[in-house]
Amino acid sequence: VQLEMLDIILASHIDIPHRMKPGIYSTPSDIIFLYNGTGDWSFSEPGFTGVAHPAPLQLGTTHGVYVLEDAGAIWQRYCDECSGPTAMADVKQFVHKVSVEKMKAVGAVIPNTDKVYVDHSFYIERATVRKLLQFYTEHKPLKCELDAYGDFLQPLGPSASPDYCKNTANVMSVSSDFVEMRERVFRLLKGTGFRAVVFNQAQFNHVGTALEYLEHLCCNAVLGGVLGLSREWMVRDSSSGSREDCSREPPRKQAKLDDEEENPANYVLMNCVVDGRESVSIGEGSVVQHCVLEEGVKVGSKCILAHLHLPAHTVVPDGSYLQCVAVEVDGKEKFITYAFDVADKMKACRPSEEASSLPYSGLEMAEAAERLGCGAEGIIWPPQCGACTLWNAKLFPLLGSRMESSLCAVEARATLTLSSQSTAAKQPHVCRGPLYSLEDIMKVKSLKALLDFQAELRK
């Protein structure tokens, strides 16, 4: 059975609907949440009800954190086995992506631990939903983006403060009315009921970044056991003529939710066609999915590869994040392969006058552009671009075949990872064809072609 992320999220929430009164339940699309739901809990109170779970203090700096009434007592009762793994609690305050010092100052840290209760999903009861709909009706069309977590949950709780309204540190684009709109939402929701369902025995698997994706699929024993993941799955060897499944590994054994031991299965190869399985090598901590790998292909460590066709004896550098996307341009099917380092930060931003310093694949963009033969930053970003990011950087050429596009991306990565002292690094990689950004690719991608390619690999 082939599962998509939507299938996994729906399955993990199977206990939620029958514990809910009418309302809206919002959950992230990039988190697989595993929990022990034993106990008496529900989403039925007026206002908002959040989902909280314990996590290391440092994780709280990149997520929302609940300041709970009696957090220490709730945690201690669970540790002493005086209560089940689940509890209901009143929330005093919600803070969003704040420093360790701020979490300590507002009392978010669970006493005698280095943990905080981090957010996951939340429920809005029907009457509050109507209030939000009325607000939207009165203010549409909205001219700024409001965050469902940062802007809906921070006004809640008796200790809520409007100070966050002027903090734009985690905001990608700030419009002229952004702060004013935040303040209006704060006044609208201040005093609204706020409780939390606390899952003390839970695992929070955030796969929203490339490094987290690799960690959870390759090293997470609990997640691998629950999902029945194996190191190799639906791998077919075209050299045999029959394309029978030649996967080597059985599904992983299920582990307990509090098991911290790493899984020895250190790479994932799924739904791929290989030309001679014994000749193809996959590096440690890499995920290769929906690809055609010809004889002698070598994939480095900590790579993510998807929808590629790699010709014989291609060598993929360590840390490469490559995906080939079929696109429709002028009525014809073409291909673009985007190429990043798994550690690249897509949200990193520079004003146009500082765009040359934006990090890309371990280099500053000025040097990267020179190595790739892309020319000046004015080609990568239009002159009127106020916020230059990797999302809107025109770096990836439009080419005629999947194999040509895949190989071009591998060559680009190889050029970017060479030592600056090497002769090859001083010879620009030739950018063939018109250049597209990730933002451009999303506008012309062909989902039908993507699904057809995946289906063809399964035959």
C-alpha positions as CSV (number, residue, x, y, z in Angstrom):
1,V,0.0,0.0,0.0
2,Q,1.3,3.4,-0.9
3,L,0.5,6.1,1.7
4,E,0.7,9.9,1.1
5,M,1.2,12.4,3.9
6,L,-2.6,13.1,3.9
7,D,-3.4,9.4,4.5
8,I,-0.9,9.3,7.5
9,I,-2.3,12.5,9.1
10,L,-5.9,11.4,8.7
11,A,-5.1,8.0,10.2
12,S,-3.2,9.5,13.2
13,H,-6.3,11.7,14.0
14,I,-8.8,8.8,13.9
15,D,-9.7,9.3,17.6
16,I,-10.4,13.1,17.2
17,P,-13.9,13.4,15.5
18,H,-16.0,11.5,18.0
19,R,-14.5,13.6,20.8
20,M,-15.4,16.9,19.1
21,K,-18.4,19.2,19.2
22,P,-19.1,21.1,16.0
23,G,-16.3,23.4,15.1
24,I,-13.0,23.6,13.2
25,Y,-9.9,21.4,13.9
26,S,-6.7,22.7,12.4
27,T,-3.6,20.5,12.1
28,P,-0.2,21.0,10.4
29,S,0.5,19.2,7.1
30,D,4.2,18.6,7.9
31,I,3.9,16.8,11.3
32,I,3.2,13.2,12.0
33,F,1.9,13.2,15.6
34,L,2.0,9.9,17.5
35,Y,0.3,9.8,20.9
36,N,-1.2,7.6,23.6
37,G,-4.8,8.9,23.9
38,T,-5.8,6.9,26.9
39,G,-8.0,8.9,29.3
40,D,-10.9,11.3,29.4
41,W,-10.4,14.2,27.1
42,S,-12.4,16.1,24.4
43,F,-12.7,19.1,22.2
44,S,-15.9,20.5,23.5
45,E,-15.2,23.6,25.5
46,P,-16.2,27.2,24.3
47,G,-13.4,29.1,22.6
48,F,-10.1,27.4,21.7
49,T,-8.7,24.0,22.7
50,G,-5.1,23.3,21.8
51,V,-3.1,20.1,21.7
52,A,0.0,20.2,23.9
53,H,2.9,17.8,24.4
54,P,6.2,17.9,26.2
55,A,9.3,18.7,24.2
56,P,12.9,19.8,24.8
57,L,13.3,23.5,25.7
58,Q,15.3,24.2,22.6
59,L,12.5,22.9,20.4
60,G,10.2,25.6,21.9
61,T,12.3,28.3,20.2
62,T,10.9,27.3,16.8
63,H,7.4,26.4,17.8
64,G,4.5,27.7,19.8
65,V,4.6,27.0,23.6
66,Y,1.7,26.8,26.1
67,V,2.0,28.3,29.6
68,L,-0.3,25.9,31.5
69,E,-2.0,26.2,34.9
70,D,-0.4,23.6,37.2
71,A,2.0,22.3,34.5
72,G,4.3,21.0,37.1
73,A,1.5,19.0,38.9
74,I,0.3,17.6,35.6
75,W,3.8,16.4,34.7
76,Q,4.5,15.1,38.1
77,R,1.3,13.1,38.3
78,Y,2.2,11.5,35.0
79,C,5.7,10.7,36.1
80,D,4.5,9.2,39.3
81,E,2.0,7.1,37.4
82,C,-0.8,8.7,39.5
83,S,-2.7,9.6,36.4
84,G,-2.9,8.5,32.7
85,P,-0.8,10.0,29.9
86,T,-3.5,12.5,29.0
87,A,-4.9,15.5,30.9
88,M,-7.0,18.6,30.3
89,A,-5.6,22.0,31.5
90,D,-6.4,25.7,31.4
91,V,-3.9,27.8,29.5
92,K,-2.6,31.1,30.9
93,Q,-0.7,32.2,27.9
94,F,0.6,31.1,24.5
95,V,4.0,32.3,23.2
96,H,5.2,31.8,19.6
97,K,8.8,31.1,18.6
98,V,10.4,33.0,21.5
99,S,13.8,32.6,23.2
100,V,14.7,30.3,26.1
101,E,14.9,33.3,28.3
102,K,11.4,34.5,27.4
103,M,10.0,31.0,28.0
104,K,11.5,31.0,31.5
105,A,10.3,34.5,32.2
106,V,6.6,33.7,31.4
107,G,6.7,30.4,33.4
108,A,6.5,28.1,30.4
109,V,9.2,25.7,31.6
110,I,7.9,22.6,33.3
111,P,9.3,22.7,36.9
112,N,12.4,20.6,37.6
113,T,12.8,19.7,33.9
114,D,14.2,21.2,30.7
115,K,10.9,20.7,28.9
116,V,8.1,22.9,27.7
117,Y,4.6,22.1,26.4
118,V,4.7,22.7,22.7
119,D,1.8,23.2,20.3
120,H,0.5,20.9,17.6
121,S,-3.1,21.3,16.5
122,F,-6.0,23.3,17.9
123,Y,-9.8,23.3,17.8
124,I,-12.1,26.3,17.6
125,E,-15.7,25.9,18.9
126,R,-18.5,26.9,16.6
127,A,-19.5,30.2,18.2
128,T,-15.9,31.4,18.1
129,V,-15.7,30.4,14.4
130,R,-18.7,32.6,13.7
131,K,-17.0,35.5,15.5
132,L,-13.9,35.1,13.2
133,L,-16.1,34.9,10.1
134,Q,-17.9,38.1,11.1
135,F,-14.5,39.8,11.6
136,Y,-13.4,38.7,8.1
137,T,-16.7,39.9,6.6
138,E,-16.1,43.3,8.1
139,H,-12.4,43.6,7.0
140,K,-12.3,41.8,3.7
141,P,-10.3,41.8,1.6
142,L,-7.4,41.2,4.0
143,K,-4.3,42.9,2.8
144,C,-1.9,41.1,5.1
145,E,-1.3,37.5,6.1
146,L,-2.5,36.4,9.6
147,D,-1.0,33.3,11.0
148,A,-3.4,30.7,12.4
149,Y,-1.1,29.9,15.3
150,G,0.8,33.2,16.1
151,D,-2.2,35.5,15.5
152,F,-5.1,33.3,16.7
153,L,-3.5,31.8,19.9
154,Q,-1.3,34.6,21.3
155,P,-4.4,36.8,22.2
156,L,-5.7,34.0,24.4
157,G,-5.4,33.3,28.1
158,P,-5.5,35.6,31.1
159,S,-1.8,36.5,30.8
160,A,-1.9,37.3,27.1
161,S,-0.1,40.5,26.2
162,P,-0.3,42.5,22.9
163,D,3.5,43.0,22.8
164,Y,3.8,40.4,20.1
165,C,1.8,42.5,17.7
166,K,4.8,44.6,16.8
167,N,7.3,41.7,16.6
168,T,7.8,40.9,12.9
169,A,10.9,38.6,13.4
170,N,9.1,35.5,12.0
171,V,7.0,37.3,9.4
172,M,8.0,36.9,5.7
173,S,6.2,40.0,4.4
174,V,5.1,43.0,6.5
175,S,2.4,45.2,4.9
176,S,1.5,48.7,6.2
177,D,-1.5,47.6,8.1
178,F,0.0,44.4,9.5
179,V,0.5,45.6,13.1
180,E,-2.9,47.3,13.2
181,M,-4.7,44.1,12.0
182,R,-2.9,42.0,14.6
183,E,-4.0,44.4,17.3
184,R,-7.6,44.2,16.1
185,V,-7.5,40.4,16.2
186,F,-6.0,40.6,19.7
187,R,-8.9,42.8,20.9
188,L,-11.4,40.5,19.2
189,L,-10.1,37.3,20.9
190,K,-8.9,38.6,24.2
191,G,-10.9,36.9,27.0
192,T,-11.9,33.9,24.8
193,G,-11.8,30.5,26.5
194,F,-8.6,28.6,26.2
195,R,-7.8,25.1,27.3
196,A,-5.4,22.4,26.2
197,V,-5.5,18.6,25.8
198,V,-2.1,17.5,27.2
199,F,-0.6,14.3,25.7
200,N,2.3,13.5,28.0
201,Q,3.2,10.4,26.1
202,A,3.6,11.5,22.5
203,Q,6.1,11.9,19.7
204,F,6.2,15.0,17.5
205,N,7.7,14.2,14.1
206,H,8.2,17.5,12.2
207,V,9.2,16.7,8.7
208,G,8.9,20.3,7.4
209,T,12.7,20.8,6.7
210,A,15.0,18.6,4.6
211,L,17.2,17.6,7.6
212,E,14.2,16.6,9.7
213,Y,12.8,14.6,6.8
214,L,16.0,12.6,6.6
215,E,16.3,12.2,10.3
216,H,12.8,10.8,10.8
217,L,12.7,8.5,7.8
218,C,16.2,7.1,8.3
219,C,16.8,7.1,12.1
220,N,13.4,7.3,13.9
221,A,12.7,3.8,15.3
222,V,9.3,4.7,16.6
223,L,8.0,6.3,13.4
224,G,9.5,3.6,11.3
225,G,7.8,0.9,13.4
226,V,4.4,2.6,13.4
227,L,4.4,3.2,9.7
228,G,6.0,-0.1,8.8
229,L,8.8,1.6,6.9
230,S,11.6,-0.5,5.4
231,R,14.9,0.5,4.1
232,E,13.9,-0.5,0.6
233,W,10.4,-0.7,-0.7
234,M,9.1,-1.3,-4.3
235,V,12.6,-1.3,-5.8
236,R,12.7,-3.0,-9.2
237,D,15.8,-4.1,-11.0
238,S,15.4,-3.5,-14.8
239,S,18.5,-5.6,-15.6
240,S,16.6,-8.8,-14.8
241,G,14.0,-8.1,-17.5
242,S,11.1,-8.8,-15.2
243,R,11.3,-5.7,-13.0
244,E,10.4,-7.8,-10.0
245,D,10.6,-6.2,-6.5
246,C,14.2,-6.6,-5.3
247,S,13.8,-4.7,-2.0
248,R,16.3,-6.1,0.6
249,E,14.8,-5.2,3.9
250,P,11.7,-6.3,5.9
251,P,9.5,-3.6,7.6
252,R,10.9,-2.2,10.8
253,K,9.7,-3.5,14.2
254,Q,7.5,-1.2,16.2
255,A,9.1,0.6,19.1
256,K,7.6,2.3,22.2
257,L,6.7,6.0,22.1
258,D,9.3,6.9,24.6
259,D,12.0,4.8,22.9
260,E,15.0,7.1,22.0
261,E,17.2,4.5,20.4
262,E,18.1,5.3,16.8
263,N,17.0,2.9,14.1
264,P,20.0,1.2,12.3
265,A,18.2,1.4,8.9
266,N,20.2,4.3,7.6
267,Y,18.8,5.1,4.2
268,V,15.5,4.8,2.3
269,L,15.1,3.7,-1.3
270,M,11.4,3.6,-2.4
271,N,9.4,3.2,-5.6
272,C,12.6,3.2,-7.8
273,V,13.8,1.3,-10.9
274,V,17.5,0.5,-10.8
275,D,19.6,-1.0,-13.5
276,G,21.6,-3.6,-11.6
277,R,20.8,-3.2,-7.9
278,E,24.3,-4.5,-6.8
279,S,26.0,-1.7,-8.8
280,V,24.0,1.2,-7.3
281,S,25.0,2.6,-3.9
282,I,23.0,4.8,-1.6
283,G,24.8,6.9,1.0
284,E,24.1,6.9,4.7
285,G,21.1,8.9,5.8
286,S,19.8,9.5,2.3
287,V,16.2,9.2,0.9
288,V,15.7,8.3,-2.8
289,Q,12.1,8.1,-4.0
290,H,10.4,7.8,-7.4
291,C,13.7,7.7,-9.4
292,V,15.3,5.7,-12.2
293,L,18.9,4.9,-11.4
294,E,21.0,3.4,-14.1
295,E,24.0,1.1,-13.6
296,G,26.8,2.4,-11.3
297,V,24.9,5.4,-9.9
298,K,26.4,6.5,-6.5
299,V,24.3,8.7,-4.2
300,G,26.2,10.5,-1.4
301,S,25.2,10.8,2.2
302,K,22.3,12.9,3.5
303,C,20.7,13.4,0.1
304,I,17.0,13.7,-0.9
305,L,16.4,12.7,-4.5
306,A,12.9,12.6,-6.1
307,H,11.6,12.0,-9.7
308,L,15.1,11.9,-11.2
309,H,16.4,9.8,-14.1
310,L,20.2,9.5,-13.5
311,P,22.3,8.1,-16.3
312,A,25.0,5.4,-15.7
313,H,27.8,6.1,-13.3
314,T,26.4,9.5,-12.1
315,V,27.8,10.6,-8.7
316,V,25.6,12.7,-6.6
317,P,27.4,14.9,-4.0
318,D,26.7,14.6,-0.3
319,G,23.9,16.8,1.0
320,S,22.1,17.2,-2.3
321,Y,18.4,18.0,-2.4
322,L,17.2,17.4,-6.0
323,Q,13.8,17.0,-7.5
324,C,12.8,16.9,-11.1
325,V,9.5,18.6,-11.9
326,A,7.6,18.1,-15.2
327,V,6.1,21.4,-16.3
328,E,3.9,22.6,-19.2
329,V,5.3,25.6,-21.1
330,D,3.7,26.8,-24.3
331,G,1.7,23.6,-24.5
332,K,4.7,21.3,-24.3
333,E,6.1,19.1,-21.6
334,K,9.5,20.2,-20.3
335,F,11.5,19.5,-17.2
336,I,13.1,21.6,-14.4
337,T,15.2,20.1,-11.6
338,Y,15.7,22.3,-8.6
339,A,19.0,21.8,-6.7
340,F,19.7,22.8,-3.1
341,D,21.8,21.7,-0.2
342,V,19.7,20.0,2.5
343,A,20.9,22.7,4.9
344,D,19.8,25.6,2.8
345,K,17.3,27.9,4.5
346,M,14.5,28.7,2.2
347,K,13.2,31.6,4.4
348,A,16.5,33.4,4.5
349,C,15.9,36.8,3.0
350,R,18.0,39.8,1.8
351,P,17.0,43.2,0.3
352,S,18.0,43.5,-3.3
353,E,21.1,45.6,-2.5
354,E,22.4,42.8,-0.3
355,A,21.3,39.8,-2.4
356,S,24.8,38.8,-3.3
357,S,25.4,37.7,0.3
358,L,22.4,35.3,0.5
359,P,23.7,31.8,1.4
360,Y,23.2,29.1,-1.2
361,S,24.8,25.6,-1.0
362,G,27.4,26.8,1.4
363,L,28.4,29.8,-0.7
364,E,27.4,33.4,-0.9
365,M,25.1,33.9,-3.9
366,A,27.6,36.1,-5.8
367,E,30.1,33.2,-5.9
368,A,27.4,30.6,-6.5
369,A,26.1,32.6,-9.5
370,E,29.6,32.9,-10.9
371,R,30.2,29.2,-10.7
372,L,26.8,28.4,-12.2
373,G,27.3,30.9,-15.1
374,C,24.1,32.7,-14.2
375,G,25.7,36.1,-14.3
376,A,24.8,39.0,-12.0
377,E,22.1,39.0,-9.3
378,G,19.9,41.1,-11.7
379,I,19.3,37.9,-13.7
380,I,18.5,35.8,-10.7
381,W,16.1,38.3,-9.2
382,P,14.2,41.0,-11.1
383,P,15.3,44.6,-10.2
384,Q,12.1,45.4,-8.5
385,C,12.4,42.4,-6.1
386,G,12.3,43.8,-2.6
387,A,12.8,40.4,-0.8
388,C,15.4,38.1,-2.4
389,T,15.1,34.5,-1.2
390,L,16.0,31.0,-2.5
391,W,12.3,30.6,-3.2
392,N,12.2,33.3,-5.9
393,A,15.8,32.9,-7.2
394,K,15.9,32.0,-10.9
395,L,18.6,29.3,-10.8
396,F,17.1,26.3,-12.6
397,P,17.1,25.7,-16.3
398,L,14.2,24.5,-18.4
399,L,15.2,21.4,-20.4
400,G,13.7,18.9,-22.8
401,S,14.1,15.6,-21.0
402,R,14.0,14.2,-17.5
403,M,17.4,12.7,-17.8
404,E,19.0,15.9,-19.2
405,S,17.4,18.0,-16.5
406,S,18.5,15.5,-13.7
407,L,22.1,15.4,-14.9
408,C,22.3,19.2,-15.3
409,A,21.3,19.6,-11.6
410,V,23.8,17.0,-10.4
411,E,26.5,18.9,-12.4
412,A,25.4,22.2,-10.8
413,R,25.6,20.7,-7.3
414,A,29.1,19.2,-8.1
415,T,30.3,22.7,-9.2
416,L,28.9,24.3,-6.1
417,T,30.5,21.8,-3.7
418,L,34.0,22.0,-5.2
419,S,36.8,23.6,-3.2
420,S,37.2,27.3,-4.1
421,Q,40.9,26.5,-4.8
422,S,40.2,23.9,-7.4
423,T,40.6,24.7,-11.1
424,A,37.2,23.3,-12.0
425,A,35.4,25.6,-9.5
426,K,36.8,28.6,-11.5
427,Q,35.3,27.3,-14.8
428,P,31.6,28.3,-14.8
429,H,29.0,25.6,-15.2
430,V,26.9,26.4,-18.2
431,C,23.3,27.2,-17.5
432,R,21.4,25.9,-20.5
433,G,17.9,27.2,-21.3
434,P,15.8,29.8,-19.6
435,L,16.0,29.9,-15.8
436,Y,13.2,29.4,-13.4
437,S,12.7,29.8,-9.6
438,L,10.8,27.5,-7.3
439,E,8.1,30.1,-7.2
440,D,7.9,29.9,-11.1
441,I,7.9,26.1,-11.1
442,M,4.9,26.0,-8.8
443,K,2.9,28.0,-11.4
444,V,3.7,25.7,-14.4
445,K,4.1,22.2,-12.7
446,S,2.1,19.3,-14.1
447,L,0.7,17.2,-11.3
448,K,-0.7,14.7,-13.8
449,A,2.8,14.1,-15.3
450,L,4.2,13.6,-11.7
451,L,1.6,11.0,-10.9
452,D,1.9,9.3,-14.2
453,F,5.7,9.0,-13.7
454,Q,5.2,7.5,-10.2
455,A,2.6,5.0,-11.6
456,E,5.0,4.0,-14.5
457,L,7.7,3.1,-11.9
458,R,5.3,0.8,-10.1
459,K,4.5,-1.3,-13.2
